[in-house]
Amino acid sequence: GIRAKTGTGEIFVPSIVEAQLPAIDDTYRTRFAHQTMTTLDTSRGCPFTCSYCSVKNVMGRTMRARDPRSAVDWVRDAADYHGIDTLFLVDDDFFRSPQWEPLLSGLAELKRKGRHVNFMMQADVDAGGYGDLRSGEMDSSKHQRSRRFIELAKEAGCYAAFIGFESFNPQNLMAATKFQNTDRRGERNLEVNEAERRVLEKYRRVVANWHAAGIAVHCGYMIGFPFDTPDSGRQAALDLIDVGVDLASFFIVTPLPGTEDHIKAVEEGTISDWDFNGYDSDHVVQRHPTMTAEEILKAYRDAYTIFYSPWRVVKNTATFTGGRGLNWEARDSMTREFIYWAYSYYCGRHPMIGGVWKLYDPQTKRQVITDEESRSRYLPNW
C-alpha cells in the first residue's frame, strides 16, 4: 500500500495503477432514467483539508491514479459494447489527478475517432480559476496548467464541472480550512466586505473561464457555517445568480462521522440529533453558535426557492439554458437538471438523494438502536 496523510493522521491506501476496472451491468442500468450514463473513477484521494469532508480520511490526501490507457480503453469498450454516451468521472478532484493530461488526451482522441462520449467531473476552483490572464498577472505555471486543463477538457467532451464553492464568506471558508477557495492575499487582515468581494470575484472568474470553453458549472453551497446569519441563504442565491452558476446544490452543514467537524461537535457537545437518518445534508443535526434550527432551515429554503424560482425555471427552460455560450450537451443537461433540481427541492427532498418519486415506504428507514441491541438482533448466531 501507499502511506497517505489524512486530516488527523496517516493511513495505508492501495495503489490503483493496475486495479481492475468495474464491469458494466446492463440490467442494473435499466433502473435509471438515463440508461446510457455510467460512472468511473480514474483517481482517488484529495490533497485538501476541508473539515466537513470525509474523503481525505477515507481515501487519503495522497493522489494516485489508474493507468490512463486502461481507463481510456474501458471508455471505448463502454461506448462500443454497452452504448454508453455519458460519464460521470467521480474522482473527488480530477484536476489533482497525476494522470489527468494523458487521460483527457485519450478521451479527446476517442472523440476524433467517432466515439461521442461526454462527461461531467468534479474539480476544485483552481482548475478554472486561472484559465485567463488578468491585467498585472504573470503567465505563471498555474495559469498554463489551468488553461491546458480547460482546453483538454473541452476537446475530450466535458459538458459540466462540479465545483465546491461552499460559501462566499471567507471567515466560513477559513473555519472549514477550505483555504483553496480564498485568494490567499491576507483575508485575515482585510475588512469583511472586501474579503467577501474578492471571493465573489474569484468565483465569477472561475465560472467565466469554464463558460468560455462551453462547459457548465454546477456548484455545491453549504448553509449553516459558524459565520452564517439568517439572511445567508437569500444572499447566497443572489450571489450565485450574479456570478452565473448554471446549477446549484445546496446542503445544510452536517458533522458527518469520520470528519474533523464531527470530532469537534462531539467534544463540544453541539450535536442535537444522533439519528443518522437525518445526516443527509437536508436536516439540522447540530446546534449553531448564533442561529436556531428553524433559522437555518429557513435560510436553506430561501437559497433554493430564490435560485430555483418559478420565473428562473420558466426562463431557463424556454431559452434552453441559452446566453452563456454552453455547448449542446451542457445546455441539454442543465435544462433538464434545472427542472429536476427545482422539482426535488420543492418536494422537500434533496435532489441527490431522491428520484422523481419514492418507491419505498418511509417507515423502512434505518432504526436507531444501541450497540447492545444491534449485537443481539443481527449477530445472534455468531
C-alpha positions as CSV (number, residue, x, y, z in Angstrom):
1,G,0.0,0.0,0.0
2,I,0.8,3.7,0.0
3,R,1.2,5.7,3.1
4,A,-1.2,8.7,2.9
5,K,-1.9,11.6,5.2
6,T,-5.5,12.2,6.4
7,G,-7.0,15.1,8.3
8,T,-5.8,13.7,11.6
9,G,-3.1,11.1,10.9
10,E,-2.0,8.6,8.3
11,I,-3.5,5.5,6.7
12,F,-2.3,3.0,4.1
13,V,-4.2,3.1,0.8
14,P,-3.9,0.7,-2.2
15,S,-2.3,1.7,-5.4
16,I,-4.8,1.6,-8.2
17,V,-2.5,1.7,-11.2
18,E,-3.3,-1.9,-12.1
19,A,-6.6,-2.2,-10.3
20,Q,-9.4,-3.9,-12.2
21,L,-11.9,-1.5,-13.7
22,P,-15.6,-2.1,-12.9
23,A,-17.8,-4.3,-15.1
24,I,-20.9,-2.6,-16.6
25,D,-24.2,-4.3,-15.7
26,D,-26.6,-3.6,-18.5
27,T,-29.6,-4.9,-16.4
28,Y,-28.8,-2.7,-13.5
29,R,-28.7,0.4,-15.7
30,T,-32.4,-0.2,-16.7
31,R,-33.3,1.1,-13.2
32,F,-32.2,4.6,-14.1
33,A,-33.8,7.3,-16.3
34,H,-30.5,7.9,-18.1
35,Q,-29.6,4.3,-19.1
36,T,-26.7,5.3,-21.3
37,M,-24.8,7.0,-18.5
38,T,-22.4,5.4,-16.0
39,T,-19.7,6.4,-13.6
40,L,-15.9,5.9,-13.5
41,D,-13.2,6.8,-11.0
42,T,-9.8,7.3,-12.6
43,S,-8.1,8.6,-9.5
44,R,-8.6,8.6,-5.7
45,G,-7.7,11.0,-2.9
46,C,-7.9,14.7,-2.3
47,P,-5.0,16.9,-1.2
48,F,-7.1,19.4,0.7
49,T,-8.2,19.5,4.3
50,C,-11.8,20.7,4.4
51,S,-13.1,19.9,7.9
52,Y,-16.6,18.9,6.8
53,C,-15.4,16.3,4.3
54,S,-14.6,12.6,5.0
55,V,-12.8,11.9,1.6
56,K,-9.3,12.7,3.0
57,N,-9.8,10.4,5.9
58,V,-11.2,7.5,3.7
59,M,-9.2,7.9,0.5
60,G,-6.2,9.8,1.9
61,R,-4.6,13.1,0.8
62,T,-2.1,11.3,-1.5
63,M,-3.4,11.3,-5.1
64,R,-3.0,8.2,-7.1
65,A,-4.5,7.2,-10.5
66,R,-5.4,4.3,-12.7
67,D,-3.3,3.6,-15.8
68,P,-4.7,6.2,-18.2
69,R,-4.5,3.9,-21.2
70,S,-6.6,1.2,-19.4
71,A,-9.2,3.8,-18.4
72,V,-9.5,5.2,-22.0
73,D,-9.8,1.6,-23.3
74,W,-12.6,1.0,-20.8
75,V,-14.5,4.1,-22.0
76,R,-14.0,2.9,-25.6
77,D,-15.4,-0.5,-24.8
78,A,-18.3,1.0,-22.8
79,A,-19.3,3.0,-25.8
80,D,-18.8,0.2,-28.3
81,Y,-20.4,-2.7,-26.4
82,H,-22.8,-1.0,-24.0
83,G,-24.0,2.1,-25.7
84,I,-22.6,4.4,-23.1
85,D,-22.6,8.1,-24.2
86,T,-22.3,9.9,-20.9
87,L,-19.9,9.5,-18.0
88,F,-19.7,11.0,-14.5
89,L,-16.0,10.9,-13.5
90,V,-16.4,10.6,-9.8
91,D,-12.8,11.4,-8.9
92,D,-13.0,13.6,-5.9
93,D,-10.8,16.2,-7.6
94,F,-9.9,15.3,-11.1
95,F,-7.7,18.4,-11.5
96,R,-5.4,17.0,-8.9
97,S,-5.1,13.5,-10.6
98,P,-1.5,12.9,-11.6
99,Q,-2.8,11.4,-14.9
100,W,-5.4,14.0,-16.0
101,E,-3.5,15.1,-19.1
102,P,-2.9,11.7,-20.7
103,L,-6.5,10.6,-19.8
104,L,-8.1,13.7,-21.3
105,S,-5.9,13.4,-24.4
106,G,-7.0,9.8,-24.8
107,L,-10.7,10.8,-24.4
108,A,-10.2,13.5,-27.0
109,E,-8.7,11.0,-29.4
110,L,-11.7,8.7,-28.9
111,K,-14.0,11.6,-29.9
112,R,-11.9,12.2,-33.0
113,K,-12.4,8.6,-33.9
114,G,-16.2,8.9,-33.7
115,R,-17.0,7.8,-30.1
116,H,-19.3,10.6,-28.9
117,V,-18.9,10.1,-25.1
118,N,-19.4,13.2,-23.0
119,F,-18.7,13.6,-19.3
120,M,-19.0,15.7,-16.2
121,M,-16.4,15.8,-13.5
122,Q,-15.5,17.2,-10.1
123,A,-12.7,19.7,-9.7
124,D,-11.5,22.5,-7.3
125,V,-11.8,26.2,-8.0
126,D,-8.2,26.5,-9.3
127,A,-9.0,24.2,-12.2
128,G,-10.8,27.1,-13.9
129,G,-9.6,29.9,-11.8
130,Y,-6.6,30.9,-13.9
131,G,-7.7,30.0,-17.4
132,D,-7.4,33.6,-18.4
133,L,-4.6,36.1,-17.8
134,R,-5.7,39.2,-16.0
135,S,-4.0,42.6,-16.0
136,G,-1.0,42.7,-13.8
137,E,-0.6,38.9,-13.7
138,M,2.4,36.9,-15.0
139,D,1.7,33.9,-17.2
140,S,2.7,31.5,-14.4
141,S,2.7,27.7,-14.3
142,K,-0.7,27.7,-12.6
143,H,-2.1,29.8,-15.4
144,Q,-0.7,27.4,-18.0
145,R,-1.9,24.4,-16.1
146,S,-5.4,25.7,-15.7
147,R,-5.6,26.8,-19.4
148,R,-4.3,23.4,-20.6
149,F,-6.8,21.6,-18.3
150,I,-9.8,23.6,-19.6
151,E,-8.7,23.2,-23.3
152,L,-8.2,19.5,-23.0
153,A,-11.5,19.0,-21.0
154,K,-13.3,20.8,-23.9
155,E,-11.7,18.6,-26.5
156,A,-12.4,15.5,-24.5
157,G,-16.1,16.1,-24.3
158,C,-16.6,17.7,-20.8
159,Y,-20.1,19.3,-20.5
160,A,-20.1,20.2,-16.8
161,A,-17.7,20.7,-13.9
162,F,-18.9,20.3,-10.3
163,I,-17.1,22.8,-8.1
164,G,-17.4,23.2,-4.3
165,F,-17.9,26.9,-3.7
166,E,-19.5,26.2,-0.2
167,S,-19.5,29.8,0.9
168,F,-18.9,33.4,-0.2
169,N,-17.8,34.3,3.3
170,P,-14.0,33.9,3.7
171,Q,-14.5,33.5,7.5
172,N,-16.5,30.4,6.9
173,L,-14.0,29.1,4.3
174,M,-11.2,29.5,6.8
175,A,-13.2,28.0,9.6
176,A,-13.7,24.9,7.4
177,T,-10.0,25.0,6.4
178,K,-11.0,25.4,2.8
179,F,-8.2,27.8,2.1
180,Q,-8.0,27.0,-1.6
181,N,-11.2,29.0,-2.2
182,T,-9.7,32.2,-0.9
183,D,-7.4,34.4,-2.9
184,R,-4.5,33.9,-0.5
185,R,-3.8,37.6,-0.2
186,G,-4.3,38.1,3.5
187,E,-8.0,37.9,4.0
188,R,-7.4,37.9,7.8
189,N,-6.1,41.5,7.5
190,L,-9.0,42.7,5.3
191,E,-12.3,44.2,6.0
192,V,-15.0,41.6,5.8
193,N,-16.8,43.2,2.9
194,E,-13.5,43.4,0.9
195,A,-12.6,39.9,1.7
196,E,-16.0,38.7,0.6
197,R,-15.8,40.7,-2.6
198,R,-12.5,39.0,-3.5
199,V,-14.0,35.6,-3.0
200,L,-17.0,36.5,-5.1
201,E,-14.8,37.8,-7.9
202,K,-12.7,34.6,-7.8
203,Y,-15.9,32.5,-8.2
204,R,-17.0,34.8,-11.0
205,R,-13.7,34.3,-12.8
206,V,-14.0,30.5,-12.4
207,V,-17.5,30.4,-13.9
208,A,-16.5,32.7,-16.8
209,N,-13.5,30.6,-17.7
210,W,-15.5,27.4,-17.8
211,H,-18.3,29.1,-19.8
212,A,-15.7,30.4,-22.3
213,A,-15.0,26.7,-23.1
214,G,-18.7,26.0,-23.4
215,I,-18.7,24.0,-20.2
216,A,-21.4,24.4,-17.5
217,V,-20.7,25.0,-13.8
218,H,-22.6,23.0,-11.1
219,C,-21.6,24.3,-7.7
220,G,-22.0,23.0,-4.2
221,Y,-23.0,25.5,-1.5
222,M,-23.5,24.9,2.2
223,I,-25.8,26.7,4.7
224,G,-25.1,26.7,8.4
225,F,-21.4,27.6,8.8
226,P,-20.4,29.3,12.0
227,F,-20.4,32.8,10.5
228,D,-23.7,32.4,8.6
229,T,-26.8,34.5,9.5
230,P,-30.5,34.1,8.9
231,D,-30.0,36.1,5.7
232,S,-27.2,34.0,4.3
233,G,-29.3,31.7,2.2
234,R,-31.1,34.5,0.4
235,Q,-27.8,36.4,-0.2
236,A,-26.1,33.2,-1.4
237,A,-28.7,32.6,-4.0
238,L,-28.5,36.1,-5.3
239,D,-24.7,36.0,-5.5
240,L,-24.7,32.6,-7.3
241,I,-27.1,34.0,-9.8
242,D,-24.9,37.1,-10.1
243,V,-21.7,35.1,-10.9
244,G,-23.5,33.0,-13.4
245,V,-23.6,29.5,-11.9
246,D,-25.7,27.2,-14.0
247,L,-26.8,24.7,-11.3
248,A,-26.5,24.9,-7.6
249,S,-26.8,22.1,-5.0
250,F,-27.5,23.4,-1.5
251,F,-26.6,21.5,1.6
252,I,-27.1,22.1,5.3
253,V,-23.7,21.8,7.1
254,T,-23.6,18.4,8.7
255,P,-21.0,16.9,11.0
256,L,-20.5,13.6,9.2
257,P,-18.9,10.8,11.1
258,G,-15.2,10.5,10.1
259,T,-14.7,14.2,9.8
260,E,-13.0,16.8,11.9
261,D,-16.3,18.6,12.2
262,H,-17.8,15.5,13.8
263,I,-14.9,15.2,16.2
264,K,-15.3,18.8,17.2
265,A,-19.1,18.6,17.6
266,V,-18.8,15.6,19.9
267,E,-16.1,17.2,22.0
268,E,-18.1,20.5,22.3
269,G,-21.4,18.7,22.8
270,T,-23.2,20.5,20.0
271,I,-24.8,17.5,18.3
272,S,-28.6,17.8,18.7
273,D,-29.7,14.7,16.9
274,W,-27.8,11.3,16.8
275,D,-30.2,9.7,14.4
276,F,-28.1,9.1,11.3
277,N,-31.2,9.1,9.1
278,G,-31.0,12.9,9.4
279,Y,-27.4,13.1,8.3
280,D,-28.3,13.7,4.7
281,S,-27.5,17.5,4.4
282,D,-31.2,18.1,4.4
283,H,-31.7,18.3,8.2
284,V,-30.2,20.3,11.1
285,V,-28.4,17.9,13.5
286,Q,-26.2,20.2,15.4
287,R,-26.5,23.5,17.4
288,H,-25.3,26.6,15.7
289,P,-23.5,29.3,17.7
290,T,-25.9,32.1,16.7
291,M,-28.8,30.6,14.7
292,T,-31.7,28.4,15.7
293,A,-32.5,25.2,13.8
294,E,-35.6,26.9,12.4
295,E,-33.5,29.9,11.1
296,I,-31.0,27.5,9.4
297,L,-33.9,25.6,7.7
298,K,-35.4,28.9,6.6
299,A,-32.1,30.1,5.2
300,Y,-31.7,26.8,3.4
301,R,-35.2,27.1,1.9
302,D,-34.5,30.8,1.0
303,A,-31.4,29.7,-1.0
304,Y,-33.2,27.1,-3.2
305,T,-36.5,28.9,-3.6
306,I,-34.7,32.0,-4.9
307,F,-32.2,30.2,-7.1
308,Y,-34.9,27.9,-8.4
309,S,-37.7,30.4,-8.5
310,P,-40.7,29.6,-10.9
311,W,-39.6,32.5,-13.1
312,R,-36.0,31.2,-13.4
313,V,-37.3,27.7,-14.1
314,V,-39.5,29.0,-16.9
315,K,-36.8,31.3,-18.3
316,N,-34.1,28.6,-18.2
317,T,-36.4,26.1,-19.9
318,A,-37.7,28.5,-22.5
319,T,-34.2,29.6,-23.6
320,F,-32.8,26.0,-23.3
321,T,-30.1,27.5,-21.0
322,G,-29.1,29.9,-23.6
323,G,-27.0,33.0,-23.5
324,R,-24.0,31.6,-21.7
325,G,-22.0,30.1,-24.6
326,L,-22.5,26.5,-23.4
327,N,-22.1,23.6,-25.8
328,W,-25.1,21.5,-26.8
329,E,-24.5,18.7,-24.3
330,A,-24.2,21.3,-21.5
331,R,-27.4,23.1,-22.5
332,D,-29.3,19.9,-22.7
333,S,-28.1,18.6,-19.4
334,M,-28.5,21.9,-17.5
335,T,-32.0,22.4,-18.9
336,R,-33.2,19.0,-17.7
337,E,-31.3,19.1,-14.4
338,F,-32.5,22.6,-13.5
339,I,-36.1,21.4,-13.8
340,Y,-35.4,18.3,-11.7
341,W,-33.4,20.1,-9.1
342,A,-36.2,22.7,-8.7
343,Y,-38.8,19.9,-8.5
344,S,-36.9,17.9,-5.9
345,Y,-36.3,20.9,-3.6
346,Y,-39.9,22.0,-3.8
347,C,-40.9,18.4,-3.0
348,G,-38.9,18.7,0.2
349,R,-36.1,16.3,-0.6
350,H,-32.5,16.9,-1.7
351,P,-32.1,16.2,-5.5
352,M,-29.1,14.0,-4.8
353,I,-31.0,11.6,-2.6
354,G,-34.3,11.1,-4.4
355,G,-35.7,10.4,-7.8
356,V,-38.9,11.7,-9.4
357,W,-41.0,9.8,-6.8
358,K,-40.3,7.5,-3.9
359,L,-40.9,3.7,-4.4
360,Y,-40.3,2.8,-0.8
361,D,-42.2,3.1,2.5
362,P,-40.8,5.9,4.7
363,Q,-41.2,3.6,7.6
364,T,-38.4,1.4,6.3
365,K,-35.8,3.9,7.3
366,R,-32.9,2.7,9.5
367,Q,-33.8,2.3,13.1
368,V,-31.9,4.0,15.9
369,I,-30.8,1.3,18.3
370,T,-28.0,0.8,20.8
371,D,-24.8,-1.3,20.2
372,E,-26.1,-4.0,22.5
373,E,-29.5,-4.2,20.7
374,S,-27.7,-4.4,17.3
375,R,-25.5,-7.3,18.6
376,S,-28.5,-9.3,19.9
377,R,-30.5,-8.6,16.8
378,Y,-28.0,-9.0,14.0
379,L,-25.3,-11.3,15.5
380,P,-27.3,-14.0,17.3
381,N,-25.6,-16.9,15.6
382,W,-22.1,-15.6,15.8
